[in-house]
Amino acid sequence: MIARGDFAAQSGSAGLAEILEELPWLGEAVYIPVIWATQVLESVAQKGARSRPEFTDAAMAVRAGCVMLTKGLY
């Protein structure tokens, strides 16, 4: 399970984008399902517009086995 916010808090922001890009490929290579756990639609639900990190999360989640949305109406 990949959670960008938790991962950034634990590892720092240096190289975060590269690591998050590689994790779905690593899971696929060893036949482990990847769950992208993020708040992709939280700002859409609250403000009607998505933030840049959420847009990136949505694009990266395409390669995951599934996406877990933690908040929002949608």
mmJSON file of the N, C-alpha and C atoms, coordinates in Angstrom:
{"data_MODEL":{"atom_site":{
"group_PDB":["ATOM","ATOM","ATOM","ATOM","ATOM","ATOM","ATOM","ATOM","ATOM","ATOM","ATOM","ATOM","ATOM","ATOM","ATOM","ATOM","ATOM","ATOM","ATOM","ATOM","ATOM","ATOM","ATOM","ATOM","ATOM","ATOM","ATOM","ATOM","ATOM","ATOM","ATOM","ATOM","ATOM","ATOM","ATOM","ATOM","ATOM","ATOM","ATOM","ATOM","ATOM","ATOM","ATOM","ATOM","ATOM","ATOM","ATOM","ATOM","ATOM","ATOM","ATOM","ATOM","ATOM","ATOM","ATOM","ATOM","ATOM","ATOM","ATOM","ATOM","ATOM","ATOM","ATOM","ATOM","ATOM","ATOM","ATOM","ATOM","ATOM","ATOM","ATOM","ATOM","ATOM","ATOM","ATOM","ATOM","ATOM","ATOM","ATOM","ATOM","ATOM","ATOM","ATOM","ATOM","ATOM","ATOM","ATOM","ATOM","ATOM","ATOM","ATOM","ATOM","ATOM","ATOM","ATOM","ATOM","ATOM","ATOM","ATOM","ATOM","ATOM","ATOM","ATOM","ATOM","ATOM","ATOM","ATOM","ATOM","ATOM","ATOM","ATOM","ATOM","ATOM","ATOM","ATOM","ATOM","ATOM","ATOM","ATOM","ATOM","ATOM","ATOM","ATOM","ATOM","ATOM","ATOM","ATOM","ATOM","ATOM","ATOM","ATOM","ATOM","ATOM","ATOM","ATOM","ATOM","ATOM","ATOM","ATOM","ATOM","ATOM","ATOM","ATOM","ATOM","ATOM","ATOM","ATOM","ATOM","ATOM","ATOM","ATOM","ATOM","ATOM","ATOM","ATOM","ATOM","ATOM","ATOM","ATOM","ATOM","ATOM","ATOM","ATOM","ATOM","ATOM","ATOM","ATOM","ATOM","ATOM","ATOM","ATOM","ATOM","ATOM","ATOM","ATOM","ATOM","ATOM","ATOM","ATOM","ATOM","ATOM","ATOM","ATOM","ATOM","ATOM","ATOM","ATOM","ATOM","ATOM","ATOM","ATOM","ATOM","ATOM","ATOM","ATOM","ATOM","ATOM","ATOM","ATOM","ATOM","ATOM","ATOM","ATOM","ATOM","ATOM","ATOM","ATOM","ATOM","ATOM","ATOM","ATOM","ATOM","ATOM","ATOM","ATOM","ATOM","ATOM","ATOM","ATOM","ATOM","ATOM","ATOM"],
"id":[1,2,3,4,5,6,7,8,9,10,11,12,13,14,15,16,17,18,19,20,21,22,23,24,25,26,27,28,29,30,31,32,33,34,35,36,37,38,39,40,41,42,43,44,45,46,47,48,49,50,51,52,53,54,55,56,57,58,59,60,61,62,63,64,65,66,67,68,69,70,71,72,73,74,75,76,77,78,79,80,81,82,83,84,85,86,87,88,89,90,91,92,93,94,95,96,97,98,99,100,101,102,103,104,105,106,107,108,109,110,111,112,113,114,115,116,117,118,119,120,121,122,123,124,125,126,127,128,129,130,131,132,133,134,135,136,137,138,139,140,141,142,143,144,145,146,147,148,149,150,151,152,153,154,155,156,157,158,159,160,161,162,163,164,165,166,167,168,169,170,171,172,173,174,175,176,177,178,179,180,181,182,183,184,185,186,187,188,189,190,191,192,193,194,195,196,197,198,199,200,201,202,203,204,205,206,207,208,209,210,211,212,213,214,215,216,217,218,219,220,221,222],
"type_symbol":["N","C","C","N","C","C","N","C","C","N","C","C","N","C","C","N","C","C","N","C","C","N","C","C","N","C","C","N","C","C","N","C","C","N","C","C","N","C","C","N","C","C","N","C","C","N","C","C","N","C","C","N","C","C","N","C","C","N","C","C","N","C","C","N","C","C","N","C","C","N","C","C","N","C","C","N","C","C","N","C","C","N","C","C","N","C","C","N","C","C","N","C","C","N","C","C","N","C","C","N","C","C","N","C","C","N","C","C","N","C","C","N","C","C","N","C","C","N","C","C","N","C","C","N","C","C","N","C","C","N","C","C","N","C","C","N","C","C","N","C","C","N","C","C","N","C","C","N","C","C","N","C","C","N","C","C","N","C","C","N","C","C","N","C","C","N","C","C","N","C","C","N","C","C","N","C","C","N","C","C","N","C","C","N","C","C","N","C","C","N","C","C","N","C","C","N","C","C","N","C","C","N","C","C","N","C","C","N","C","C","N","C","C","N","C","C","N","C","C","N","C","C"],
"label_atom_id":["N","CA","C","N","CA","C","N","CA","C","N","CA","C","N","CA","C","N","CA","C","N","CA","C","N","CA","C","N","CA","C","N","CA","C","N","CA","C","N","CA","C","N","CA","C","N","CA","C","N","CA","C","N","CA","C","N","CA","C","N","CA","C","N","CA","C","N","CA","C","N","CA","C","N","CA","C","N","CA","C","N","CA","C","N","CA","C","N","CA","C","N","CA","C","N","CA","C","N","CA","C","N","CA","C","N","CA","C","N","CA","C","N","CA","C","N","CA","C","N","CA","C","N","CA","C","N","CA","C","N","CA","C","N","CA","C","N","CA","C","N","CA","C","N","CA","C","N","CA","C","N","CA","C","N","CA","C","N","CA","C","N","CA","C","N","CA","C","N","CA","C","N","CA","C","N","CA","C","N","CA","C","N","CA","C","N","CA","C","N","CA","C","N","CA","C","N","CA","C","N","CA","C","N","CA","C","N","CA","C","N","CA","C","N","CA","C","N","CA","C","N","CA","C","N","CA","C","N","CA","C","N","CA","C","N","CA","C","N","CA","C","N","CA","C","N","CA","C","N","CA","C","N","CA","C","N","CA","C"],
"label_alt_id":[null,null,null,null,null,null,null,null,null,null,null,null,null,null,null,null,null,null,null,null,null,null,null,null,null,null,null,null,null,null,null,null,null,null,null,null,null,null,null,null,null,null,null,null,null,null,null,null,null,null,null,null,null,null,null,null,null,null,null,null,null,null,null,null,null,null,null,null,null,null,null,null,null,null,null,null,null,null,null,null,null,null,null,null,null,null,null,null,null,null,null,null,null,null,null,null,null,null,null,null,null,null,null,null,null,null,null,null,null,null,null,null,null,null,null,null,null,null,null,null,null,null,null,null,null,null,null,null,null,null,null,null,null,null,null,null,null,null,null,null,null,null,null,null,null,null,null,null,null,null,null,null,null,null,null,null,null,null,null,null,null,null,null,null,null,null,null,null,null,null,null,null,null,null,null,null,null,null,null,null,null,null,null,null,null,null,null,null,null,null,null,null,null,null,null,null,null,null,null,null,null,null,null,null,null,null,null,null,null,null,null,null,null,null,null,null,null,null,null,null,null,null],
"label_comp_id":["MET","MET","MET","ILE","ILE","ILE","ALA","ALA","ALA","ARG","ARG","ARG","GLY","GLY","GLY","ASP","ASP","ASP","PHE","PHE","PHE","ALA","ALA","ALA","ALA","ALA","ALA","GLN","GLN","GLN","SER","SER","SER","GLY","GLY","GLY","SER","SER","SER","ALA","ALA","ALA","GLY","GLY","GLY","LEU","LEU","LEU","ALA","ALA","ALA","GLU","GLU","GLU","ILE","ILE","ILE","LEU","LEU","LEU","GLU","GLU","GLU","GLU","GLU","GLU","LEU","LEU","LEU","PRO","PRO","PRO","TRP","TRP","TRP","LEU","LEU","LEU","GLY","GLY","GLY","GLU","GLU","GLU","ALA","ALA","ALA","VAL","VAL","VAL","TYR","TYR","TYR","ILE","ILE","ILE","PRO","PRO","PRO","VAL","VAL","VAL","ILE","ILE","ILE","TRP","TRP","TRP","ALA","ALA","ALA","THR","THR","THR","GLN","GLN","GLN","VAL","VAL","VAL","LEU","LEU","LEU","GLU","GLU","GLU","SER","SER","SER","VAL","VAL","VAL","ALA","ALA","ALA","GLN","GLN","GLN","LYS","LYS","LYS","GLY","GLY","GLY","ALA","ALA","ALA","ARG","ARG","ARG","SER","SER","SER","ARG","ARG","ARG","PRO","PRO","PRO","GLU","GLU","GLU","PHE","PHE","PHE","THR","THR","THR","ASP","ASP","ASP","ALA","ALA","ALA","ALA","ALA","ALA","MET","MET","MET","ALA","ALA","ALA","VAL","VAL","VAL","ARG","ARG","ARG","ALA","ALA","ALA","GLY","GLY","GLY","CYS","CYS","CYS","VAL","VAL","VAL","MET","MET","MET","LEU","LEU","LEU","THR","THR","THR","LYS","LYS","LYS","GLY","GLY","GLY","LEU","LEU","LEU","TYR","TYR","TYR"],
"label_asym_id":["A","A","A","A","A","A","A","A","A","A","A","A","A","A","A","A","A","A","A","A","A","A","A","A","A","A","A","A","A","A","A","A","A","A","A","A","A","A","A","A","A","A","A","A","A","A","A","A","A","A","A","A","A","A","A","A","A","A","A","A","A","A","A","A","A","A","A","A","A","A","A","A","A","A","A","A","A","A","A","A","A","A","A","A","A","A","A","A","A","A","A","A","A","A","A","A","A","A","A","A","A","A","A","A","A","A","A","A","A","A","A","A","A","A","A","A","A","A","A","A","A","A","A","A","A","A","A","A","A","A","A","A","A","A","A","A","A","A","A","A","A","A","A","A","A","A","A","A","A","A","A","A","A","A","A","A","A","A","A","A","A","A","A","A","A","A","A","A","A","A","A","A","A","A","A","A","A","A","A","A","A","A","A","A","A","A","A","A","A","A","A","A","A","A","A","A","A","A","A","A","A","A","A","A","A","A","A","A","A","A","A","A","A","A","A","A","A","A","A","A","A","A"],
"label_entity_id":["1","1","1","1","1","1","1","1","1","1","1","1","1","1","1","1","1","1","1","1","1","1","1","1","1","1","1","1","1","1","1","1","1","1","1","1","1","1","1","1","1","1","1","1","1","1","1","1","1","1","1","1","1","1","1","1","1","1","1","1","1","1","1","1","1","1","1","1","1","1","1","1","1","1","1","1","1","1","1","1","1","1","1","1","1","1","1","1","1","1","1","1","1","1","1","1","1","1","1","1","1","1","1","1","1","1","1","1","1","1","1","1","1","1","1","1","1","1","1","1","1","1","1","1","1","1","1","1","1","1","1","1","1","1","1","1","1","1","1","1","1","1","1","1","1","1","1","1","1","1","1","1","1","1","1","1","1","1","1","1","1","1","1","1","1","1","1","1","1","1","1","1","1","1","1","1","1","1","1","1","1","1","1","1","1","1","1","1","1","1","1","1","1","1","1","1","1","1","1","1","1","1","1","1","1","1","1","1","1","1","1","1","1","1","1","1","1","1","1","1","1","1"],
"label_seq_id":[1,1,1,2,2,2,3,3,3,4,4,4,5,5,5,6,6,6,7,7,7,8,8,8,9,9,9,10,10,10,11,11,11,12,12,12,13,13,13,14,14,14,15,15,15,16,16,16,17,17,17,18,18,18,19,19,19,20,20,20,21,21,21,22,22,22,23,23,23,24,24,24,25,25,25,26,26,26,27,27,27,28,28,28,29,29,29,30,30,30,31,31,31,32,32,32,33,33,33,34,34,34,35,35,35,36,36,36,37,37,37,38,38,38,39,39,39,40,40,40,41,41,41,42,42,42,43,43,43,44,44,44,45,45,45,46,46,46,47,47,47,48,48,48,49,49,49,50,50,50,51,51,51,52,52,52,53,53,53,54,54,54,55,55,55,56,56,56,57,57,57,58,58,58,59,59,59,60,60,60,61,61,61,62,62,62,63,63,63,64,64,64,65,65,65,66,66,66,67,67,67,68,68,68,69,69,69,70,70,70,71,71,71,72,72,72,73,73,73,74,74,74],
"pdbx_PDB_ins_code":[null,null,null,null,null,null,null,null,null,null,null,null,null,null,null,null,null,null,null,null,null,null,null,null,null,null,null,null,null,null,null,null,null,null,null,null,null,null,null,null,null,null,null,null,null,null,null,null,null,null,null,null,null,null,null,null,null,null,null,null,null,null,null,null,null,null,null,null,null,null,null,null,null,null,null,null,null,null,null,null,null,null,null,null,null,null,null,null,null,null,null,null,null,null,null,null,null,null,null,null,null,null,null,null,null,null,null,null,null,null,null,null,null,null,null,null,null,null,null,null,null,null,null,null,null,null,null,null,null,null,null,null,null,null,null,null,null,null,null,null,null,null,null,null,null,null,null,null,null,null,null,null,null,null,null,null,null,null,null,null,null,null,null,null,null,null,null,null,null,null,null,null,null,null,null,null,null,null,null,null,null,null,null,null,null,null,null,null,null,null,null,null,null,null,null,null,null,null,null,null,null,null,null,null,null,null,null,null,null,null,null,null,null,null,null,null,null,null,null,null,null,null],
"Cartn_x":[0.856,0.0,0.903,0.663,1.456,0.601,1.067,0.396,1.404,1.227,2.208,2.48,1.462,1.655,2.443,2.087,2.813,4.235,4.394,5.714,6.622,6.103,6.891,7.288,6.396,6.708,7.827,7.881,8.89,10.231,10.187,11.422,11.939,11.131,11.529,11.136,11.271,10.787,11.832,13.103,14.16,13.989,13.776,13.63,12.3,11.339,10.046,9.345,9.346,8.661,9.259,10.574,11.218,10.879,10.884,10.566,9.122,8.209,6.798,6.538,7.35,7.204,7.687,8.695,9.265,8.473,7.79,7.111,6.075,5.211,4.277,4.989,6.092,6.85,7.452,7.954,8.532,7.475,6.311,5.218,4.803,4.721,4.349,5.41,6.674,7.766,7.763,7.332,7.326,5.902,4.957,3.569,2.884,3.127,2.452,1.498,0.211,-0.724,-0.362,-0.486,-0.17,-1.475,-1.655,-2.813,-2.31,-2.857,-2.475,-3.458,-3.024,-3.887,-3.581,-4.534,-4.288,-5.599,-5.506,-6.69,-6.875,-7.003,-7.052,-8.184,-9.321,-10.481,-10.857,-9.996,-10.371,-10.57,-9.629,-9.785,-10.87,-11.119,-12.222,-13.541,-13.668,-14.891,-15.047,-13.925,-14.002,-14.055,-13.224,-13.077,-13.544,-13.809,-14.23,-13.076,-11.841,-10.663,-9.608,-8.854,-7.833,-6.498,-5.688,-4.365,-3.348,-2.18,-1.139,-0.736,-0.516,-0.182,-1.29,-2.536,-3.644,-3.694,-3.401,-3.375,-2.284,-1.113,-0.007,-0.385,-1.026,-1.458,-2.42,-3.344,-4.306,-3.593,-2.613,-1.869,-1.044,-0.413,0.413,-0.431,-1.628,-2.491,-2.98,-2.858,-3.291,-2.557,-1.313,-0.519,-0.761,-1.475,-1.73,-2.861,-2.919,-3.99,-5.334,-5.314,-6.531,-6.16,-7.133,-6.924,-7.888,-7.344,-8.183,-8.386,-9.597,-9.921,-10.362,-9.703,-9.958,-10.981,-11.234,-12.201,-12.927,-14.001,-14.713,-16.07,-16.857,-18.199,-18.221,-17.154,-17.176,-16.483],
"Cartn_y":[-1.165,0.0,1.23,2.124,3.335,4.521,5.249,6.461,7.6,8.499,9.561,10.399,10.817,11.677,10.997,9.762,9.023,8.725,8.386,8.071,9.297,10.461,11.694,12.062,11.836,12.156,11.269,10.022,9.087,9.233,9.535,9.509,10.888,11.921,13.253,13.451,14.668,14.973,14.799,14.619,14.46,13.14,13.228,12.034,11.331,11.969,11.331,10.952,11.837,11.564,10.35,10.239,9.101,7.786,7.813,6.6,6.192,7.169,6.854,6.354,6.759,6.274,4.832,4.464,3.122,2.068,2.443,1.456,0.608,1.188,0.324,-0.654,-0.225,-1.137,-2.283,-1.983,-3.032,-4.043,-3.551,-4.446,-5.336,-4.764,-5.53,-6.586,-6.235,-7.159,-8.397,-8.246,-9.388,-9.91,-9.501,-9.993,-9.708,-8.52,-8.08,-6.956,-7.079,-6.002,-4.712,-3.606,-2.296,-1.544,-1.061,-0.234,1.193,2.11,3.519,4.173,4.437,5.011,6.495,7.303,8.74,9.496,10.776,11.631,12.345,11.56,12.095,13.104,12.842,13.707,14.605,14.71,15.507,16.98,17.612,19.036,19.256,18.267,18.378,18.437,17.595,17.573,18.851,19.393,20.559,21.879,21.999,23.275,23.277,22.11,22.033,22.049,22.017,21.996,21.1,20.428,19.536,20.262,19.766,20.329,19.611,20.177,19.562,18.171,17.981,16.625,15.615,16.045,15.137,14.771,15.715,15.439,14.418,14.591,13.639,12.271,12.236,10.964,10.241,10.963,10.345,9.76,10.463,9.964,8.739,8.751,7.622,6.414,6.645,5.555,4.684,5.156,4.371,3.042,3.023,1.798,0.883,1.34,0.524,-0.459,-1.496,-2.467,-1.882,-0.983,-0.301,0.992,1.862,3.144,3.195,3.521,3.664,5.152,5.612,7.008,7.131,8.009,8.058,9.105,10.093,11.124,11.587,12.288,12.883,12.222,12.889,12.406,11.453,11.412,10.676,9.338],
"Cartn_z":[0.0,0.0,0.0,-0.925,-1.048,-0.62,0.375,0.834,0.748,-0.205,-0.457,0.776,1.484,2.651,3.743,4.058,5.087,4.637,3.381,2.851,2.895,2.546,2.567,3.997,4.942,6.336,6.873,6.419,6.892,6.173,4.86,4.068,3.675,3.853,3.403,1.951,1.474,0.13,-0.962,-0.579,-1.579,-2.323,-3.604,-4.436,-4.299,-3.634,-3.388,-4.689,-5.666,-6.927,-7.634,-7.625,-8.279,-7.587,-6.265,-5.511,-5.74,-5.709,-5.922,-7.336,-8.281,-9.648,-9.779,-9.012,-9.113,-8.346,-7.275,-6.445,-7.195,-8.035,-8.77,-9.71,-10.306,-11.182,-10.377,-9.188,-8.342,-7.913,-7.524,-7.154,-8.306,-9.487,-10.668,-10.989,-10.832,-11.15,-10.262,-9.007,-8.09,-7.839,-8.682,-8.64,-7.302,-6.765,-5.548,-5.931,-5.601,-5.93,-5.2,-5.898,-5.329,-5.095,-3.884,-3.538,-3.367,-4.138,-4.054,-3.093,-1.865,-0.831,-0.72,-1.086,-1.106,-1.004,-0.859,-0.778,-2.118,-3.18,-4.533,-4.707,-4.134,-4.386,-3.214,-2.211,-1.036,-1.376,-2.069,-2.371,-3.419,-4.272,-5.232,-4.468,-3.45,-2.659,-1.84,-1.335,-0.476,-1.237,-2.286,-2.972,-4.419,-4.968,-6.357,-7.35,-6.865,-7.737,-7.111,-7.943,-7.4,-7.238,-6.32,-6.096,-6.984,-7.123,-7.957,-7.447,-6.136,-5.679,-5.954,-5.838,-6.12,-7.599,-8.453,-9.886,-10.198,-9.583,-9.761,-9.217,-8.042,-7.469,-8.402,-8.979,-9.896,-11.103,-11.627,-12.784,-12.416,-11.258,-10.836,-10.459,-9.959,-9.508,-10.648,-11.874,-13.026,-13.07,-12.628,-12.675,-11.481,-10.488,-9.3,-9.562,-8.74,-8.849,-8.451,-7.459,-7.054,-6.328,-6.165,-5.492,-4.315,-3.143,-1.957,-1.71,-1.853,-1.591,-0.151,0.591,2.03,2.447,1.615,1.974,0.715,0.918,-0.203,-0.451,-1.222,-1.527,-2.717,-3.498,-4.757,-4.644],
"occupancy":[1.0,1.0,1.0,1.0,1.0,1.0,1.0,1.0,1.0,1.0,1.0,1.0,1.0,1.0,1.0,1.0,1.0,1.0,1.0,1.0,1.0,1.0,1.0,1.0,1.0,1.0,1.0,1.0,1.0,1.0,1.0,1.0,1.0,1.0,1.0,1.0,1.0,1.0,1.0,1.0,1.0,1.0,1.0,1.0,1.0,1.0,1.0,1.0,1.0,1.0,1.0,1.0,1.0,1.0,1.0,1.0,1.0,1.0,1.0,1.0,1.0,1.0,1.0,1.0,1.0,1.0,1.0,1.0,1.0,1.0,1.0,1.0,1.0,1.0,1.0,1.0,1.0,1.0,1.0,1.0,1.0,1.0,1.0,1.0,1.0,1.0,1.0,1.0,1.0,1.0,1.0,1.0,1.0,1.0,1.0,1.0,1.0,1.0,1.0,1.0,1.0,1.0,1.0,1.0,1.0,1.0,1.0,1.0,1.0,1.0,1.0,1.0,1.0,1.0,1.0,1.0,1.0,1.0,1.0,1.0,1.0,1.0,1.0,1.0,1.0,1.0,1.0,1.0,1.0,1.0,1.0,1.0,1.0,1.0,1.0,1.0,1.0,1.0,1.0,1.0,1.0,1.0,1.0,1.0,1.0,1.0,1.0,1.0,1.0,1.0,1.0,1.0,1.0,1.0,1.0,1.0,1.0,1.0,1.0,1.0,1.0,1.0,1.0,1.0,1.0,1.0,1.0,1.0,1.0,1.0,1.0,1.0,1.0,1.0,1.0,1.0,1.0,1.0,1.0,1.0,1.0,1.0,1.0,1.0,1.0,1.0,1.0,1.0,1.0,1.0,1.0,1.0,1.0,1.0,1.0,1.0,1.0,1.0,1.0,1.0,1.0,1.0,1.0,1.0,1.0,1.0,1.0,1.0,1.0,1.0,1.0,1.0,1.0,1.0,1.0,1.0,1.0,1.0,1.0,1.0,1.0,1.0],
"B_iso_or_equiv":[0.0,0.0,0.0,0.0,0.0,0.0,0.0,0.0,0.0,0.0,0.0,0.0,0.0,0.0,0.0,0.0,0.0,0.0,0.0,0.0,0.0,0.0,0.0,0.0,0.0,0.0,0.0,0.0,0.0,0.0,0.0,0.0,0.0,0.0,0.0,0.0,0.0,0.0,0.0,0.0,0.0,0.0,0.0,0.0,0.0,0.0,0.0,0.0,0.0,0.0,0.0,0.0,0.0,0.0,0.0,0.0,0.0,0.0,0.0,0.0,0.0,0.0,0.0,0.0,0.0,0.0,0.0,0.0,0.0,0.0,0.0,0.0,0.0,0.0,0.0,0.0,0.0,0.0,0.0,0.0,0.0,0.0,0.0,0.0,0.0,0.0,0.0,0.0,0.0,0.0,0.0,0.0,0.0,0.0,0.0,0.0,0.0,0.0,0.0,0.0,0.0,0.0,0.0,0.0,0.0,0.0,0.0,0.0,0.0,0.0,0.0,0.0,0.0,0.0,0.0,0.0,0.0,0.0,0.0,0.0,0.0,0.0,0.0,0.0,0.0,0.0,0.0,0.0,0.0,0.0,0.0,0.0,0.0,0.0,0.0,0.0,0.0,0.0,0.0,0.0,0.0,0.0,0.0,0.0,0.0,0.0,0.0,0.0,0.0,0.0,0.0,0.0,0.0,0.0,0.0,0.0,0.0,0.0,0.0,0.0,0.0,0.0,0.0,0.0,0.0,0.0,0.0,0.0,0.0,0.0,0.0,0.0,0.0,0.0,0.0,0.0,0.0,0.0,0.0,0.0,0.0,0.0,0.0,0.0,0.0,0.0,0.0,0.0,0.0,0.0,0.0,0.0,0.0,0.0,0.0,0.0,0.0,0.0,0.0,0.0,0.0,0.0,0.0,0.0,0.0,0.0,0.0,0.0,0.0,0.0,0.0,0.0,0.0,0.0,0.0,0.0,0.0,0.0,0.0,0.0,0.0,0.0],
"pdbx_formal_charge":[null,null,null,null,null,null,null,null,null,null,null,null,null,null,null,null,null,null,null,null,null,null,null,null,null,null,null,null,null,null,null,null,null,null,null,null,null,null,null,null,null,null,null,null,null,null,null,null,null,null,null,null,null,null,null,null,null,null,null,null,null,null,null,null,null,null,null,null,null,null,null,null,null,null,null,null,null,null,null,null,null,null,null,null,null,null,null,null,null,null,null,null,null,null,null,null,null,null,null,null,null,null,null,null,null,null,null,null,null,null,null,null,null,null,null,null,null,null,null,null,null,null,null,null,null,null,null,null,null,null,null,null,null,null,null,null,null,null,null,null,null,null,null,null,null,null,null,null,null,null,null,null,null,null,null,null,null,null,null,null,null,null,null,null,null,null,null,null,null,null,null,null,null,null,null,null,null,null,null,null,null,null,null,null,null,null,null,null,null,null,null,null,null,null,null,null,null,null,null,null,null,null,null,null,null,null,null,null,null,null,null,null,null,null,null,null,null,null,null,null,null,null],
"auth_seq_id":[1,1,1,2,2,2,3,3,3,4,4,4,5,5,5,6,6,6,7,7,7,8,8,8,9,9,9,10,10,10,11,11,11,12,12,12,13,13,13,14,14,14,15,15,15,16,16,16,17,17,17,18,18,18,19,19,19,20,20,20,21,21,21,22,22,22,23,23,23,24,24,24,25,25,25,26,26,26,27,27,27,28,28,28,29,29,29,30,30,30,31,31,31,32,32,32,33,33,33,34,34,34,35,35,35,36,36,36,37,37,37,38,38,38,39,39,39,40,40,40,41,41,41,42,42,42,43,43,43,44,44,44,45,45,45,46,46,46,47,47,47,48,48,48,49,49,49,50,50,50,51,51,51,52,52,52,53,53,53,54,54,54,55,55,55,56,56,56,57,57,57,58,58,58,59,59,59,60,60,60,61,61,61,62,62,62,63,63,63,64,64,64,65,65,65,66,66,66,67,67,67,68,68,68,69,69,69,70,70,70,71,71,71,72,72,72,73,73,73,74,74,74],
"auth_comp_id":["MET","MET","MET","ILE","ILE","ILE","ALA","ALA","ALA","ARG","ARG","ARG","GLY","GLY","GLY","ASP","ASP","ASP","PHE","PHE","PHE","ALA","ALA","ALA","ALA","ALA","ALA","GLN","GLN","GLN","SER","SER","SER","GLY","GLY","GLY","SER","SER","SER","ALA","ALA","ALA","GLY","GLY","GLY","LEU","LEU","LEU","ALA","ALA","ALA","GLU","GLU","GLU","ILE","ILE","ILE","LEU","LEU","LEU","GLU","GLU","GLU","GLU","GLU","GLU","LEU","LEU","LEU","PRO","PRO","PRO","TRP","TRP","TRP","LEU","LEU","LEU","GLY","GLY","GLY","GLU","GLU","GLU","ALA","ALA","ALA","VAL","VAL","VAL","TYR","TYR","TYR","ILE","ILE","ILE","PRO","PRO","PRO","VAL","VAL","VAL","ILE","ILE","ILE","TRP","TRP","TRP","ALA","ALA","ALA","THR","THR","THR","GLN","GLN","GLN","VAL","VAL","VAL","LEU","LEU","LEU","GLU","GLU","GLU","SER","SER","SER","VAL","VAL","VAL","ALA","ALA","ALA","GLN","GLN","GLN","LYS","LYS","LYS","GLY","GLY","GLY","ALA","ALA","ALA","ARG","ARG","ARG","SER","SER","SER","ARG","ARG","ARG","PRO","PRO","PRO","GLU","GLU","GLU","PHE","PHE","PHE","THR","THR","THR","ASP","ASP","ASP","ALA","ALA","ALA","ALA","ALA","ALA","MET","MET","MET","ALA","ALA","ALA","VAL","VAL","VAL","ARG","ARG","ARG","ALA","ALA","ALA","GLY","GLY","GLY","CYS","CYS","CYS","VAL","VAL","VAL","MET","MET","MET","LEU","LEU","LEU","THR","THR","THR","LYS","LYS","LYS","GLY","GLY","GLY","LEU","LEU","LEU","TYR","TYR","TYR"],
"auth_asym_id":["A","A","A","A","A","A","A","A","A","A","A","A","A","A","A","A","A","A","A","A","A","A","A","A","A","A","A","A","A","A","A","A","A","A","A","A","A","A","A","A","A","A","A","A","A","A","A","A","A","A","A","A","A","A","A","A","A","A","A","A","A","A","A","A","A","A","A","A","A","A","A","A","A","A","A","A","A","A","A","A","A","A","A","A","A","A","A","A","A","A","A","A","A","A","A","A","A","A","A","A","A","A","A","A","A","A","A","A","A","A","A","A","A","A","A","A","A","A","A","A","A","A","A","A","A","A","A","A","A","A","A","A","A","A","A","A","A","A","A","A","A","A","A","A","A","A","A","A","A","A","A","A","A","A","A","A","A","A","A","A","A","A","A","A","A","A","A","A","A","A","A","A","A","A","A","A","A","A","A","A","A","A","A","A","A","A","A","A","A","A","A","A","A","A","A","A","A","A","A","A","A","A","A","A","A","A","A","A","A","A","A","A","A","A","A","A","A","A","A","A","A","A"],
"auth_atom_id":["N","CA","C","N","CA","C","N","CA","C","N","CA","C","N","CA","C","N","CA","C","N","CA","C","N","CA","C","N","CA","C","N","CA","C","N","CA","C","N","CA","C","N","CA","C","N","CA","C","N","CA","C","N","CA","C","N","CA","C","N","CA","C","N","CA","C","N","CA","C","N","CA","C","N","CA","C","N","CA","C","N","CA","C","N","CA","C","N","CA","C","N","CA","C","N","CA","C","N","CA","C","N","CA","C","N","CA","C","N","CA","C","N","CA","C","N","CA","C","N","CA","C","N","CA","C","N","CA","C","N","CA","C","N","CA","C","N","CA","C","N","CA","C","N","CA","C","N","CA","C","N","CA","C","N","CA","C","N","CA","C","N","CA","C","N","CA","C","N","CA","C","N","CA","C","N","CA","C","N","CA","C","N","CA","C","N","CA","C","N","CA","C","N","CA","C","N","CA","C","N","CA","C","N","CA","C","N","CA","C","N","CA","C","N","CA","C","N","CA","C","N","CA","C","N","CA","C","N","CA","C","N","CA","C","N","CA","C","N","CA","C","N","CA","C","N","CA","C","N","CA","C","N","CA","C","N","CA","C"],
"pdbx_PDB_model_num":[1,1,1,1,1,1,1,1,1,1,1,1,1,1,1,1,1,1,1,1,1,1,1,1,1,1,1,1,1,1,1,1,1,1,1,1,1,1,1,1,1,1,1,1,1,1,1,1,1,1,1,1,1,1,1,1,1,1,1,1,1,1,1,1,1,1,1,1,1,1,1,1,1,1,1,1,1,1,1,1,1,1,1,1,1,1,1,1,1,1,1,1,1,1,1,1,1,1,1,1,1,1,1,1,1,1,1,1,1,1,1,1,1,1,1,1,1,1,1,1,1,1,1,1,1,1,1,1,1,1,1,1,1,1,1,1,1,1,1,1,1,1,1,1,1,1,1,1,1,1,1,1,1,1,1,1,1,1,1,1,1,1,1,1,1,1,1,1,1,1,1,1,1,1,1,1,1,1,1,1,1,1,1,1,1,1,1,1,1,1,1,1,1,1,1,1,1,1,1,1,1,1,1,1,1,1,1,1,1,1,1,1,1,1,1,1,1,1,1,1,1,1]
}}}
